[in-house]
Amino acid sequence: MKRNKKLTPTSHSQTEATAEVIKLGIDIHKSKYVAIRQIDNQPPQSPQSFTPDEFLVWVQRQRLLAKRVVSCYEAGCFGFVLHRKLEEVGVENFVVRPRNWDEYGSAVKTDARDARELCGHLDRYLAGNDRALCVVRVPSLEQEQERSLSRQRETLAKERKRLQNVGTSSGLYHGVDVPSNWWKPKVFAKLCAEIPDFLKRILEPFQQVLEVIDKQLRETTAREERKANRKIPVGLGALTASILDQEFVDYTRFNNRGQVSSFTGLCPGESSSGNKRQQGSINKHGNPRIRHMLLEAVWRMIQFQPDYKPIKHWKTRQANEPFGAAKKKKMAVAIARQFAVDWWRIQTGRIQPEDVGLKIDFPSAYSTRALREGRVSKVYA
């Protein structure tokens, strides 16, 4: 701590930097930040705790002590708010993928230890080891807001299903067969005439909430579909295309097909050593929303895109050898992975849809006439 005091400027005129680079590893929480500081090639200093406001003041003082201040913290529920604040005060910040820093299994996890590991890995990353940290791409504020609105629909859909299951399970508990769509007005009115009064009192509050959620879900779905107001592959769907746009954020950030495949999490896991090579299930190391959307879309595209090259390839294989359920799933994963790469190529202008046998048209949620006039005629939820 004495070293920290010596490095702190004693007056506003003492602003000449005395170090080349200060590295900060930050473990953030709602009301407390724990930071580890490393000045140039010196050993990391002791951990320091701050409130969020105190930390920003302290960081600004670090800007006076070094020509360059670089920090990092783990991505999480706090988003990129701190990242943008650090950039405003001239700090180079990296948001990194969360990980278990207890590599040796010591079963010790503290805020100070996490901050120290972040600082140490940041030091190696800046020294040229680009595998020391997995840096997360930070979207612009507008992109982040659009993506959050897109994800709102998923939250509403999950909540509708959860409350729907509450009603179904309540009926089963009391020996009453409650259909899955029990909350819909006409079905619920008919159901109320057949079930006991006490069960009706249980279901009524959930039914009212479900009607509101369903209305919001339909409006949100329509809003997302309207964003896909362009020609897209038949069978992909306006909603899927919109979600892919929001989750990819920026198609141009990928440099090759390997990066795109990795981002989907549809690449096979591998365990190889010596002369042995074994590939297993997909690693799921990527964006789960994109992975789910792609797999859903593939089953539709198998019906609507018979001339798409990967689909033709797998249909040829299917004609020559028996396909069980596991093999069909493997086929869907392979097509989805290839389609993600082709979709990226199309969006970045590397190829045209016709080059890979894709048929394109306006989404079914729109009419061609409405698109030509620049308006939406009807959205099917």
Phi, psi and omega in degrees: 000328178297324180298322179298319182293323180295328183276347182281129179301141181269349179207167181293338181279342182272081186242004181285127182292136181255353181231160179281309183214138173248128181251134183235125170257124189239126172254114189255144173223177185300315186241004182212134172246133174248125185236142172245130182248138174231123182259118183052234182257016177288162176296150176301143181275178180291153180293147176233139181252142181218156163281162180306320180290319179297324182296317181296324176294317180296318180298320179297328177291328179295332179296337179276345186263343183216155178290337183215132176239124182236134181226168175206150172210165185277141175294148181182207187289350181269002174064218185242022181297311180296321180303314182291325178293321179293320178295327179297328181264011174089018179264135173278118184238145174241131170263125188241159180293133177297149179204167175274111184279353180275076185290336183258008175066038181279353179060034176238119180226117177225163178298320180296320181294317179299316180296322180293318178294320177299316181295318180295318179290328176296320178301316179290325179296316180289338178279355176119355178274092186286356175265359180292328179225146173258100187279133179271137176286129181267119179286163173291166181299319180294317179296320180295319179294318178296320180293322179295321177294322178295319181287343177301323181298319180298320179297316179296319180297318179294321181292321177298316180294321180298311181291327176298318179290331176299316179294318180296316180291326176298320177295316180297323181299325182257016174076025180243133179276103181259121181293160184295332179260032185300334187277348179292139191312309183292320180292320182291322178298320178289323181294322182298333180282349185246341185259159177297157182298322182295323179289327176297319180293330178290318187278332186305310181299320179293323181296320180293319178294320181296324177297319179293315180298318180298320178297314179297323180295319179295319180294319179293319178298316179297320179297317180291322180295326181295337181289340181266047184275062178205169177290133180224164178303135179298131181098342179290315178093141182297319182294315179297316179298320180294317180295319177299319179299316183289323184281324175291334178066298182214110184295333184285353181284347179267138183261338182206171184293331179297320179294321179294314180299318180296323181295332180282338184075018182258011178278145181289144172289158184217139174227098185234142178202132181063232180268002182261138176223125181227125176252141183237213181293166179300148186279345181055027181266078183180203182276113184293329180294317178296318181299314181293318180296318181295317181293322175297316183294326183299317181296329175286319183293333176301328178277321189262346183234063182294340182266000178293129191306311179298324179292318177298320179299313183286329176292326175295317177296321181294329179287337184261346181213149181291140180245117172271187182297318181294320180294324179293322177294319177299320177299314181298320180295316181296318179293318181298319179296317180291323180294323178302318179293316180294322179297318177296318179297320180294315183293334180262005176078013180287326178220170172254152181306323182295336181296334180247013176083020180272133171270134180238152178196172176291147179302151180294345179286354183230160169256148180301321181297317181297319180295321179296326180274355179079026178223166179257130182273312183202141177243128179263114183284000000 
